[in-house]
């Protein structure tokens, strides 16, 4: 499969809007935002999101987006060493192709010059994502019980971290 990964900008607004809405509509258990609320956002608000976050996209040869993820750096003086990987989504037809791994690795490479650790939250039942994150050096450090209430049920979220100033898989005790 051929694709390239790059940061999305204002020129990608329509493609970003489409894939983000798809993610929210198809996987409400995986995101805090709702598809309905996102659909109400105007172009200016979406443009602001693309400027505020560092959003990466896997661009297919035909120009469509196969997947996205975003990096958000904590802004407080005492938290600037941390960043968050958010908005992770790969379209179903591209899962299992290495696209998810490539997007995560691209974000990690980008984050290395800015932070020493990357955090993420993942639905506790999303086993393929959890396995991928573990393979890429992320470790679970907690679980938020009943993090979301979606379609009549509570959703737990695992909190994971990767320390960029340590070798993958190493803990502070090693």
DRENDRENSE-605768 format. One record per residue: residue number from 1; x, y, z of N, C-alpha, C, O in turn. Coordinates in pm, whole numbers, always signed. Example, Ala and Ser with C-alpha at 12.3 -4.5 7.8 and 13.67 -1.06 7.14 Angstrom:
+-----+--------+--------+--------+--------+--------+--------+--------+--------+--------+--------+--------+--------+
!   k !   n_px !   n_py !   n_pz !  ca_px !  ca_py !  ca_pz !   c_px !   c_py !   c_pz !   o_px !   o_py !   o_pz !
+-----+--------+--------+--------+--------+--------+--------+--------+--------+--------+--------+--------+--------+
!   1 !  +1319 !   -569 !   +780 !  +1230 !   -450 !   +780 !  +1320 !   -330 !   +780 !  +1424 !   -332 !   +846 !
!   2 !  +1285 !   -225 !   +708 !  +1367 !   -106 !   +714 !  +1290 !     +3 !   +787 !  +1341 !   +114 !   +804 !
+-----+--------+--------+--------+--------+--------+--------+--------+--------+--------+--------+--------+--------+
//
This chain:
+-----+--------+--------+--------+--------+--------+--------+--------+--------+--------+--------+--------+--------+
!   k !   n_px !   n_py !   n_pz !  ca_px !  ca_py !  ca_pz !   c_px !   c_py !   c_pz !   o_px !   o_py !   o_pz !
+-----+--------+--------+--------+--------+--------+--------+--------+--------+--------+--------+--------+--------+
!   1 !    +84 !   -118 !     +0 !     +0 !     +0 !     +0 !    +88 !   +123 !     +0 !   +183 !   +133 !    +78 !
!   2 !    +57 !   +216 !    -86 !   +134 !   +339 !    -98 !    +59 !   +454 !    -34 !    -59 !   +476 !    -63 !
!   3 !   +128 !   +528 !    +52 !    +74 !   +649 !   +112 !   +191 !   +729 !   +167 !   +301 !   +677 !   +184 !
!   4 !   +166 !   +854 !   +194 !   +265 !   +937 !   +259 !   +200 !   +998 !   +382 !    +78 !  +1011 !   +390 !
!   5 !   +283 !  +1035 !   +478 !   +231 !  +1097 !   +600 !   +286 !  +1238 !   +608 !   +405 !  +1261 !   +591 !
!   6 !   +195 !  +1331 !   +633 !   +236 !  +1470 !   +648 !   +139 !  +1542 !   +740 !    +29 !  +1494 !   +768 !
!   7 !   +183 !  +1658 !   +786 !    +96 !  +1742 !   +868 !    -13 !  +1802 !   +781 !    +12 !  +1847 !   +669 !
!   8 !   -134 !  +1801 !   +833 !   -248 !  +1858 !   +761 !   -256 !  +2007 !   +790 !   -222 !  +2053 !   +899 !
!   9 !   -302 !  +2081 !   +690 !   -319 !  +2225 !   +704 !   -456 !  +2268 !   +655 !   -542 !  +2185 !   +628 !
!  10 !   -475 !  +2397 !   +644 !   -605 !  +2453 !   +604 !   -652 !  +2398 !   +470 !   -773 !  +2385 !   +448 !
!  11 !   -560 !  +2367 !   +381 !   -597 !  +2313 !   +250 !   -657 !  +2173 !   +259 !   -717 !  +2123 !   +163 !
!  12 !   -642 !  +2110 !   +373 !   -695 !  +1975 !   +395 !   -825 !  +1976 !   +474 !   -871 !  +1870 !   +519 !
!  13 !   -884 !  +2091 !   +492 !  -1001 !  +2106 !   +577 !  -1112 !  +2008 !   +542 !  -1164 !  +1939 !   +630 !
!  14 !  -1150 !  +2000 !   +416 !  -1262 !  +1913 !   +375 !  -1229 !  +1766 !   +401 !  -1314 !  +1691 !   +450 !
!  15 !  -1108 !  +1724 !   +368 !  -1070 !  +1584 !   +389 !  -1063 !  +1551 !   +538 !  -1107 !  +1444 !   +580 !
!  16 !  -1010 !  +1644 !   +618 !  -1005 !  +1623 !   +762 !  -1145 !  +1616 !   +820 !  -1176 !  +1529 !   +901 !
!  17 !  -1231 !  +1708 !   +779 !  -1369 !  +1708 !   +828 !  -1436 !  +1573 !   +800 !  -1504 !  +1518 !   +886 !
!  18 !  -1416 !  +1520 !   +679 !  -1481 !  +1394 !   +640 !  -1431 !  +1277 !   +724 !  -1512 !  +1198 !   +774 !
!  19 !  -1301 !  +1264 !   +741 !  -1249 !  +1147 !   +813 !  -1274 !  +1160 !   +963 !  -1299 !  +1060 !  +1030 !
!  20 !  -1268 !  +1279 !  +1015 !  -1295 !  +1298 !  +1158 !  -1442 !  +1267 !  +1189 !  -1473 !  +1203 !  +1290 !
!  21 !  -1531 !  +1313 !  +1103 !  -1673 !  +1284 !  +1123 !  -1699 !  +1133 !  +1114 !  -1775 !  +1078 !  +1193 !
!  22 !  -1635 !  +1069 !  +1017 !  -1648 !   +923 !  +1002 !  -1603 !   +852 !  +1130 !  -1670 !   +760 !  +1177 !
!  23 !  -1490 !   +894 !  +1184 !  -1437 !   +833 !  +1306 !  -1536 !   +848 !  +1421 !  -1565 !   +751 !  +1492 !
!  24 !  -1588 !   +967 !  +1439 !  -1680 !   +994 !  +1549 !  -1812 !   +919 !  +1531 !  -1869 !   +871 !  +1629 !
!  25 !  -1860 !   +909 !  +1408 !  -1987 !   +841 !  +1381 !  -1974 !   +690 !  +1396 !  -2062 !   +624 !  +1451 !
!  26 !  -1864 !   +634 !  +1347 !  -1847 !   +489 !  +1346 !  -1793 !   +432 !  +1477 !  -1811 !   +313 !  +1506 !
!  27 !  -1727 !   +516 !  +1557 !  -1666 !   +468 !  +1682 !  -1690 !   +566 !  +1797 !  -1595 !   +623 !  +1851 !
!  28 !  -1816 !   +586 !  +1833 !  -1845 !   +683 !  +1940 !  -1782 !   +646 !  +2074 !  -1762 !   +732 !  +2159 !
!  29 !  -1752 !   +518 !  +2092 !  -1691 !   +473 !  +2217 !  -1545 !   +513 !  +2230 !  -1487 !   +506 !  +2339 !
!  30 !  -1484 !   +556 !  +2121 !  -1341 !   +584 !  +2120 !  -1307 !   +733 !  +2136 !  -1190 !   +767 !  +2152 !
!  31 !  -1407 !   +819 !  +2132 !  -1379 !   +962 !  +2132 !  -1473 !  +1036 !  +2226 !  -1589 !   +997 !  +2242 !
!  32 !  -1424 !  +1142 !  +2287 !  -1506 !  +1225 !  +2374 !  -1607 !  +1306 !  +2292 !  -1723 !  +1319 !  +2330 !
!  33 !  -1561 !  +1359 !  +2180 !  -1648 !  +1439 !  +2093 !  -1754 !  +1350 !  +2029 !  -1735 !  +1230 !  +2013 !
!  34 !  -1866 !  +1411 !  +1992 !  -1971 !  +1338 !  +1922 !  -1976 !  +1380 !  +1776 !  -1936 !  +1491 !  +1741 !
!  35 !  -2024 !  +1291 !  +1693 !  -2038 !  +1322 !  +1550 !  -2134 !  +1438 !  +1530 !  -2112 !  +1523 !  +1444 !
!  36 !  -2239 !  +1442 !  +1610 !  -2340 !  +1548 !  +1597 !  -2280 !  +1685 !  +1628 !  -2303 !  +1781 !  +1554 !
!  37 !  -2205 !  +1695 !  +1736 !  -2142 !  +1822 !  +1772 !  -2038 !  +1863 !  +1669 !  -2027 !  +1980 !  +1633 !
!  38 !  -1961 !  +1765 !  +1622 !  -1858 !  +1796 !  +1522 !  -1921 !  +1845 !  +1393 !  -1868 !  +1936 !  +1329 !
!  39 !  -2032 !  +1787 !  +1353 !  -2100 !  +1828 !  +1229 !  -2146 !  +1973 !  +1234 !  -2163 !  +2037 !  +1129 !
!  40 !  -2167 !  +2026 !  +1354 !  -2213 !  +2164 !  +1370 !  -2099 !  +2266 !  +1360 !  -2124 !  +2386 !  +1350 !
!  41 !  -1975 !  +2219 !  +1362 !  -1861 !  +2310 !  +1359 !  -1847 !  +2374 !  +1221 !  -1861 !  +2307 !  +1118 !
!  42 !  -1819 !  +2502 !  +1222 !  -1796 !  +2574 !  +1097 !  -1653 !  +2557 !  +1050 !  -1567 !  +2508 !  +1122 !
!  43 !  -1629 !  +2599 !   +927 !  -1495 !  +2588 !   +869 !  -1390 !  +2662 !   +951 !  -1277 !  +2616 !   +964 !
!  44 !  -1426 !  +2778 !  +1006 !  -1329 !  +2854 !  +1085 !  -1285 !  +2775 !  +1209 !  -1168 !  +2778 !  +1246 !
!  45 !  -1379 !  +2707 !  +1271 !  -1346 !  +2628 !  +1390 !  -1258 !  +2508 !  +1354 !  -1165 !  +2474 !  +1427 !
!  46 !  -1288 !  +2444 !  +1241 !  -1206 !  +2331 !  +1194 !  -1066 !  +2381 !  +1157 !   -967 !  +2316 !  +1190 !
!  47 !  -1059 !  +2493 !  +1091 !   -930 !  +2553 !  +1054 !   -847 !  +2581 !  +1180 !   -727 !  +2557 !  +1183 !
!  48 !   -914 !  +2633 !  +1284 !   -846 !  +2661 !  +1411 !   -792 !  +2532 !  +1473 !   -681 !  +2532 !  +1527 !
!  49 !   -868 !  +2425 !  +1465 !   -822 !  +2295 !  +1516 !   -696 !  +2251 !  +1443 !   -601 !  +2205 !  +1505 !
!  50 !   -696 !  +2266 !  +1311 !   -580 !  +2226 !  +1232 !   -457 !  +2312 !  +1262 !   -344 !  +2268 !  +1243 !
!  51 !   -479 !  +2434 !  +1308 !   -368 !  +2522 !  +1345 !   -319 !  +2495 !  +1488 !   -199 !  +2500 !  +1515 !
!  52 !   -413 !  +2465 !  +1578 !   -379 !  +2445 !  +1719 !   -313 !  +2311 !  +1743 !   -211 !  +2302 !  +1812 !
!  53 !   -370 !  +2206 !  +1686 !   -314 !  +2072 !  +1699 !   -214 !  +2048 !  +1587 !   -216 !  +2116 !  +1484 !
!  54 !   -127 !  +1951 !  +1606 !    -45 !  +1902 !  +1497 !   -114 !  +1776 !  +1449 !    -98 !  +1669 !  +1508 !
!  55 !   -190 !  +1789 !  +1341 !   -268 !  +1677 !  +1288 !   -193 !  +1616 !  +1171 !   -157 !  +1685 !  +1076 !
!  56 !   -169 !  +1485 !  +1179 !   -102 !  +1414 !  +1071 !   -204 !  +1330 !   +994 !   -299 !  +1278 !  +1052 !
!  57 !   -182 !  +1318 !   +866 !   -269 !  +1236 !   +784 !   -188 !  +1142 !   +697 !    -80 !  +1177 !   +649 !
!  58 !   -241 !  +1022 !   +677 !   -185 !   +927 !   +582 !   -256 !   +954 !   +450 !   -375 !   +923 !   +435 !
!  59 !   -183 !  +1012 !   +356 !   -239 !  +1056 !   +229 !   -223 !   +945 !   +126 !   -112 !   +899 !    +98 !
!  60 !   -334 !   +902 !    +69 !   -334 !   +798 !    -33 !   -300 !   +857 !   -169 !   -309 !   +979 !   -186 !
!  61 !   -262 !   +775 !   -266 !   -225 !   +828 !   -399 !   -334 !   +914 !   -464 !   -303 !  +1005 !   -540 !
!  62 !   -461 !   +885 !   -433 !   -569 !   +965 !   -493 !   -599 !  +1091 !   -413 !   -693 !  +1164 !   -444 !
!  63 !   -520 !  +1117 !   -308 !   -537 !  +1238 !   -228 !   -628 !  +1223 !   -107 !   -634 !  +1312 !    -23 !
!  64 !   -699 !  +1111 !    -98 !   -785 !  +1089 !    +18 !   -701 !  +1058 !   +141 !   -585 !  +1019 !   +131 !
!  65 !   -762 !  +1075 !   +257 !   -697 !  +1040 !   +383 !   -733 !   +898 !   +422 !   -851 !   +861 !   +425 !
!  66 !   -632 !   +817 !   +450 !   -656 !   +681 !   +497 !   -662 !   +675 !   +648 !   -722 !   +583 !   +705 !
!  67 !   -600 !   +772 !   +715 !   -598 !   +775 !   +860 !   -544 !   +907 !   +910 !   -483 !   +984 !   +835 !
!  68 !   -567 !   +933 !  +1038 !   -519 !  +1056 !  +1102 !   -477 !  +1026 !  +1245 !   -516 !   +925 !  +1304 !
!  69 !   -398 !  +1115 !  +1300 !   -376 !  +1125 !  +1444 !   -328 !  +1267 !  +1471 !   -290 !  +1339 !  +1378 !
!  70 !   -329 !  +1307 !  +1596 !   -292 !  +1444 !  +1630 !   -207 !  +1445 !  +1755 !   -217 !  +1358 !  +1842 !
!  71 !   -123 !  +1546 !  +1762 !    -34 !  +1567 !  +1877 !    -73 !  +1698 !  +1943 !    -89 !  +1801 !  +1877 !
!  72 !    -86 !  +1693 !  +2074 !   -117 !  +1811 !  +2153 !    -16 !  +1818 !  +2266 !     -5 !  +1725 !  +2346 !
!  73 !    +56 !  +1928 !  +2273 !   +153 !  +1945 !  +2381 !    +86 !  +2018 !  +2496 !    +15 !  +2117 !  +2476 !
!  74 !   +110 !  +1969 !  +2618 !    +60 !  +2039 !  +2735 !   +125 !  +2177 !  +2740 !   +243 !  +2191 !  +2710 !
!  75 !    +48 !  +2277 !  +2778 !    +96 !  +2415 !  +2773 !   +148 !  +2473 !  +2902 !   +224 !  +2570 !  +2898 !
!  76 !   +110 !  +2419 !  +3016 !   +153 !  +2475 !  +3143 !   +302 !  +2461 !  +3167 !   +364 !  +2367 !  +3118 !
!  77 !   +358 !  +2553 !  +3240 !   +502 !  +2553 !  +3267 !   +549 !  +2424 !  +3332 !   +661 !  +2378 !  +3308 !
!  78 !   +464 !  +2364 !  +3414 !   +502 !  +2242 !  +3483 !   +466 !  +2116 !  +3406 !   +497 !  +2005 !  +3450 !
!  79 !   +400 !  +2132 !  +3291 !   +355 !  +2017 !  +3213 !   +413 !  +2012 !  +3071 !   +377 !  +1923 !  +2993 !
!  80 !   +499 !  +2104 !  +3038 !   +549 !  +2115 !  +2901 !   +632 !  +1996 !  +2856 !   +662 !  +1982 !  +2737 !
!  81 !   +669 !  +1911 !  +2948 !   +747 !  +1791 !  +2913 !   +658 !  +1680 !  +2859 !   +708 !  +1577 !  +2813 !
!  82 !   +524 !  +1700 !  +2864 !   +429 !  +1597 !  +2824 !   +352 !  +1638 !  +2700 !   +326 !  +1756 !  +2676 !
!  83 !   +318 !  +1539 !  +2622 !   +230 !  +1560 !  +2508 !   +127 !  +1449 !  +2501 !   +139 !  +1348 !  +2571 !
!  84 !    +27 !  +1468 !  +2416 !    -83 !  +1371 !  +2402 !   -101 !  +1332 !  +2257 !    -99 !  +1417 !  +2168 !
!  85 !   -119 !  +1204 !  +2233 !   -161 !  +1157 !  +2102 !   -312 !  +1140 !  +2110 !   -363 !  +1065 !  +2194 !
!  86 !   -383 !  +1210 !  +2022 !   -528 !  +1210 !  +2024 !   -580 !  +1192 !  +1882 !   -503 !  +1194 !  +1786 !
!  87 !   -710 !  +1175 !  +1870 !   -779 !  +1166 !  +1741 !   -725 !  +1056 !  +1650 !   -720 !  +1075 !  +1528 !
!  88 !   -683 !   +945 !  +1706 !   -627 !   +836 !  +1625 !   -740 !   +762 !  +1554 !   -834 !   +714 !  +1617 !
!  89 !   -728 !   +753 !  +1422 !   -829 !   +680 !  +1344 !   -770 !   +639 !  +1210 !   -708 !   +719 !  +1141 !
!  90 !   -790 !   +512 !  +1175 !   -754 !   +461 !  +1043 !   -879 !   +396 !   +986 !   -947 !   +319 !  +1054 !
!  91 !   -909 !   +428 !   +862 !  -1028 !   +372 !   +797 !  -1019 !   +219 !   +795 !   -910 !   +164 !   +781 !
!  92 !  -1133 !   +152 !   +809 !  -1132 !     +4 !   +819 !  -1056 !    -66 !   +708 !   -987 !   -165 !   +733 !
!  93 !  -1066 !    -17 !   +586 !   -999 !    -86 !   +474 !   -847 !    -74 !   +480 !   -777 !   -143 !   +405 !
!  94 !   -794 !    +12 !   +569 !   -649 !    +29 !   +580 !   -593 !    -29 !   +709 !   -472 !    -21 !   +734 !
!  95 !   -679 !    -86 !   +791 !   -632 !   -147 !   +915 !   -561 !   -277 !   +881 !   -601 !   -351 !   +791 !
!  96 !   -455 !   -304 !   +954 !   -377 !   -424 !   +929 !   -274 !   -409 !   +818 !   -208 !   -506 !   +781 !
!  97 !   -260 !   -288 !   +766 !   -165 !   -263 !   +656 !    -35 !   -199 !   +703 !    +58 !   -183 !   +624 !
!  98 !    -28 !   -163 !   +830 !    +88 !    -91 !   +881 !    +66 !    +59 !   +887 !   +153 !   +132 !   +935 !
!  99 !    -47 !   +107 !   +839 !    -74 !   +250 !   +839 !    -84 !   +305 !   +981 !    -31 !   +412 !  +1010 !
! 100 !   -152 !   +233 !  +1069 !   -165 !   +280 !  +1208 !    -28 !   +293 !  +1272 !     +3 !   +394 !  +1336 !
! 101 !    +53 !   +191 !  +1254 !   +189 !   +194 !  +1310 !   +269 !   +311 !  +1254 !   +337 !   +382 !  +1329 !
! 102 !   +260 !   +333 !  +1124 !   +334 !   +442 !  +1061 !   +289 !   +578 !  +1114 !   +372 !   +666 !  +1137 !
! 103 !   +159 !   +596 !  +1134 !   +109 !   +722 !  +1188 !   +160 !   +745 !  +1330 !   +202 !   +856 !  +1364 !
! 104 !   +157 !   +641 !  +1413 !   +204 !   +655 !  +1551 !   +354 !   +685 !  +1551 !   +399 !   +775 !  +1622 !
! 105 !   +431 !   +611 !  +1473 !   +576 !   +634 !  +1468 !   +608 !   +775 !  +1418 !   +702 !   +839 !  +1467 !
! 106 !   +532 !   +823 !  +1322 !   +553 !   +959 !  +1270 !   +528 !  +1062 !  +1380 !   +605 !  +1156 !  +1397 !
! 107 !   +420 !  +1043 !  +1454 !   +389 !  +1135 !  +1563 !   +497 !  +1130 !  +1671 !   +538 !  +1234 !  +1722 !
! 108 !   +543 !  +1012 !  +1705 !   +649 !   +998 !  +1806 !   +775 !  +1069 !  +1760 !   +838 !  +1140 !  +1839 !
! 109 !   +813 !  +1051 !  +1635 !   +932 !  +1120 !  +1582 !   +916 !  +1271 !  +1591 !  +1010 !  +1342 !  +1627 !
! 110 !   +798 !  +1320 !  +1558 !   +771 !  +1464 !  +1566 !   +782 !  +1512 !  +1712 !   +840 !  +1617 !  +1738 !
! 111 !   +727 !  +1435 !  +1804 !   +719 !  +1476 !  +1944 !   +855 !  +1476 !  +2014 !   +873 !  +1548 !  +2112 !
! 112 !   +949 !  +1397 !  +1965 !  +1080 !  +1384 !  +2031 !  +1150 !  +1517 !  +2055 !  +1219 !  +1533 !  +2155 !
! 113 !  +1132 !  +1611 !  +1966 !  +1201 !  +1740 !  +1981 !  +1126 !  +1835 !  +2074 !  +1173 !  +1946 !  +2100 !
! 114 !  +1010 !  +1792 !  +2124 !   +928 !  +1882 !  +2205 !   +899 !  +1834 !  +2346 !   +886 !  +1914 !  +2438 !
! 115 !   +889 !  +1702 !  +2364 !   +850 !  +1646 !  +2494 !   +934 !  +1523 !  +2524 !  +1004 !  +1470 !  +2437 !
! 116 !   +925 !  +1477 !  +2650 !   +997 !  +1355 !  +2685 !   +901 !  +1239 !  +2713 !   +945 !  +1128 !  +2740 !
! 117 !   +770 !  +1265 !  +2706 !   +674 !  +1157 !  +2719 !   +546 !  +1190 !  +2645 !   +504 !  +1305 !  +2635 !
! 118 !   +485 !  +1084 !  +2591 !   +360 !  +1096 !  +2517 !   +255 !  +1011 !  +2588 !   +277 !   +894 !  +2617 !
! 119 !   +142 !  +1072 !  +2613 !    +30 !  +1003 !  +2676 !    -79 !   +978 !  +2573 !    -86 !  +1046 !  +2470 !
! 120 !   -164 !   +882 !  +2602 !   -282 !   +858 !  +2519 !   -387 !   +790 !  +2604 !   -357 !   +732 !  +2708 !
! 121 !   -510 !   +798 !  +2558 !   -619 !   +725 !  +2618 !   -677 !   +633 !  +2513 !   -694 !   +674 !  +2398 !
! 122 !   -709 !   +511 !  +2550 !   -762 !   +414 !  +2454 !   -875 !   +335 !  +2520 !   -864 !   +294 !  +2636 !
! 123 !   -983 !   +316 !  +2445 !  -1096 !   +238 !  +2494 !  -1044 !   +103 !  +2541 !   -971 !    +36 !  +2469 !
! 124 !  -1082 !    +63 !  +2661 !  -1028 !    -58 !  +2723 !  -1058 !   -186 !  +2645 !   -993 !   -288 !  +2667 !
! 125 !  -1157 !   -182 !  +2556 !  -1192 !   -300 !  +2476 !  -1131 !   -299 !  +2335 !  -1155 !   -390 !  +2256 !
! 126 !  -1052 !   -197 !  +2305 !   -990 !   -188 !  +2172 !   -857 !   -263 !  +2174 !   -749 !   -202 !  +2175 !
! 127 !   -866 !   -394 !  +2173 !   -748 !   -478 !  +2187 !   -645 !   -460 !  +2075 !   -525 !   -459 !  +2104 !
! 128 !   -686 !   -446 !  +1948 !   -584 !   -424 !  +1844 !   -502 !   -296 !  +1868 !   -381 !   -296 !  +1849 !
! 129 !   -568 !   -189 !  +1909 !   -496 !    -64 !  +1935 !   -404 !    -79 !  +2055 !   -290 !    -33 !  +2051 !
! 130 !   -452 !   -142 !  +2160 !   -369 !   -161 !  +2280 !   -245 !   -243 !  +2246 !   -135 !   -210 !  +2289 !
! 131 !   -262 !   -351 !  +2169 !   -146 !   -433 !  +2128 !    -46 !   -350 !  +2047 !    +75 !   -359 !  +2069 !
! 132 !    -97 !   -268 !  +1954 !     -7 !   -185 !  +1874 !    +69 !    -87 !  +1963 !   +191 !    -75 !  +1952 !
! 133 !     -1 !    -19 !  +2051 !    +65 !    +79 !  +2138 !   +170 !    +10 !  +2226 !   +278 !    +66 !  +2247 !
! 134 !   +140 !   -108 !  +2277 !   +238 !   -181 !  +2358 !   +361 !   -217 !  +2276 !   +474 !   -204 !  +2324 !
! 135 !   +341 !   -262 !  +2151 !   +454 !   -296 !  +2064 !   +542 !   -174 !  +2039 !   +662 !   -186 !  +2018 !
! 136 !   +481 !    -55 !  +2041 !   +554 !    +68 !  +2014 !   +605 !   +137 !  +2140 !   +645 !   +253 !  +2136 !
! 137 !   +603 !    +62 !  +2253 !   +666 !   +111 !  +2375 !   +576 !   +184 !  +2472 !   +625 !   +238 !  +2572 !
! 138 !   +446 !   +187 !  +2449 !   +354 !   +250 !  +2543 !   +319 !   +150 !  +2654 !   +307 !    +30 !  +2629 !
! 139 !   +302 !   +201 !  +2775 !   +267 !   +118 !  +2890 !   +141 !   +174 !  +2955 !   +123 !   +296 !  +2965 !
! 140 !    +54 !    +85 !  +2999 !    -66 !   +127 !  +3070 !    -28 !   +167 !  +3212 !    +43 !    +94 !  +3281 !
! 141 !    -75 !   +283 !  +3255 !    -48 !   +326 !  +3391 !   -175 !   +348 !  +3472 !   -168 !   +384 !  +3590 !
! 142 !   -289 !   +327 !  +3411 !   -413 !   +340 !  +3485 !   -533 !   +319 !  +3395 !   -522 !   +312 !  +3273 !
! 143 !   -648 !   +308 !  +3458 !   -774 !   +294 !  +3385 !   -874 !   +389 !  +3445 !   -895 !   +391 !  +3567 !
! 144 !   -937 !   +467 !  +3360 !  -1045 !   +556 !  +3402 !  -1175 !   +478 !  +3391 !  -1224 !   +455 !  +3281 !
! 145 !  -1232 !   +436 !  +3506 !  -1358 !   +363 !  +3498 !  -1472 !   +457 !  +3459 !  -1476 !   +572 !  +3502 !
! 146 !  -1561 !   +406 !  +3378 !  -1678 !   +484 !  +3335 !  -1639 !   +619 !  +3277 !  -1703 !   +720 !  +3305 !
! 147 !  -1535 !   +620 !  +3197 !  -1485 !   +745 !  +3138 !  -1591 !   +811 !  +3051 !  -1608 !   +933 !  +3055 !
! 148 !  -1661 !   +731 !  +2972 !  -1768 !   +783 !  +2886 !  -1894 !   +701 !  +2906 !  -1890 !   +588 !  +2954 !
! 149 !  -2007 !   +762 !  +2870 !  -2134 !   +691 !  +2868 !  -2184 !   +699 !  +2724 !  -2224 !   +806 !  +2677 !
! 150 !  -2182 !   +586 !  +2654 !  -2212 !   +582 !  +2510 !  -2314 !   +474 !  +2482 !  -2298 !   +359 !  +2523 !
! 151 !  -2419 !   +512 !  +2412 !  -2521 !   +416 !  +2371 !  -2569 !   +327 !  +2486 !  -2584 !   +205 !  +2470 !
! 152 !  -2592 !   +387 !  +2600 !  -2648 !   +315 !  +2713 !  -2551 !   +233 !  +2795 !  -2594 !   +155 !  +2880 !
! 153 !  -2421 !   +250 !  +2771 !  -2324 !   +174 !  +2852 !  -2203 !   +259 !  +2885 !  -2167 !   +352 !  +2813 !
! 154 !  -2140 !   +223 !  +2995 !  -2020 !   +294 !  +3037 !  -1898 !   +236 !  +2965 !  -1888 !   +116 !  +2940 !
! 155 !  -1807 !   +324 !  +2933 !  -1685 !   +289 !  +2861 !  -1565 !   +322 !  +2951 !  -1550 !   +436 !  +2994 !
! 156 !  -1482 !   +223 !  +2978 !  -1357 !   +247 !  +3051 !  -1248 !   +286 !  +2952 !  -1250 !   +245 !  +2836 !
! 157 !  -1153 !   +365 !  +3000 !  -1042 !   +405 !  +2914 !   -910 !   +377 !  +2983 !   -888 !   +416 !  +3098 !
! 158 !   -821 !   +308 !  +2911 !   -685 !   +286 !  +2962 !   -602 !   +410 !  +2930 !   -613 !   +467 !  +2821 !
! 159 !   -521 !   +449 !  +3025 !   -426 !   +558 !  +3006 !   -290 !   +495 !  +2985 !   -246 !   +410 !  +3062 !
! 160 !   -222 !   +538 !  +2879 !    -92 !   +481 !  +2844 !     +9 !   +593 !  +2826 !    -27 !   +706 !  +2796 !
! 161 !   +136 !   +560 !  +2844 !   +243 !   +657 !  +2828 !   +363 !   +589 !  +2763 !   +388 !   +470 !  +2782 !
! 162 !   +435 !   +667 !  +2686 !   +566 !   +623 !  +2634 !   +667 !   +729 !  +2673 !   +653 !   +847 !  +2641 !
! 163 !   +770 !   +684 !  +2743 !   +877 !   +774 !  +2783 !   +980 !   +779 !  +2671 !  +1043 !   +678 !  +2640 !
! 164 !   +998 !   +894 !  +2613 !  +1090 !   +908 !  +2499 !  +1235 !   +917 !  +2543 !  +1326 !   +901 !  +2461 !
! 165 !  +1259 !   +942 !  +2672 !  +1396 !   +951 !  +2723 !  +1444 !   +818 !  +2781 !  +1546 !   +813 !  +2849 !
! 166 !  +1368 !   +710 !  +2754 !  +1405 !   +575 !  +2797 !  +1388 !   +483 !  +2678 !  +1311 !   +512 !  +2586 !
! 167 !  +1457 !   +373 !  +2678 !  +1439 !   +274 !  +2572 !  +1299 !   +214 !  +2583 !  +1249 !   +197 !  +2694 !
! 168 !  +1234 !   +183 !  +2471 !  +1100 !   +122 !  +2477 !  +1100 !     -2 !  +2565 !  +1192 !    -83 !  +2559 !
! 169 !   +996 !    -16 !  +2646 !   +982 !   -133 !  +2731 !  +1051 !   -122 !  +2865 !  +1029 !   -207 !  +2952 !
! 170 !  +1133 !    -20 !  +2885 !  +1203 !     -4 !  +3012 !  +1114 !    +69 !  +3110 !  +1038 !   +159 !  +3073 !
! 171 !  +1122 !    +31 !  +3235 !  +1050 !   +101 !  +3340 !  +1150 !   +173 !  +3428 !  +1271 !   +152 !  +3415 !
! 172 !  +1102 !   +255 !  +3516 !  +1194 !   +329 !  +3604 !  +1268 !   +235 !  +3699 !  +1370 !   +275 !  +3755 !
! 173 !  +1221 !   +114 !  +3719 !  +1288 !    +18 !  +3807 !  +1400 !    -60 !  +3739 !  +1475 !   -131 !  +3806 !
! 174 !  +1411 !    -46 !  +3608 !  +1510 !   -128 !  +3536 !  +1641 !    -52 !  +3519 !  +1736 !   -105 !  +3461 !
+-----+--------+--------+--------+--------+--------+--------+--------+--------+--------+--------+--------+--------+
//
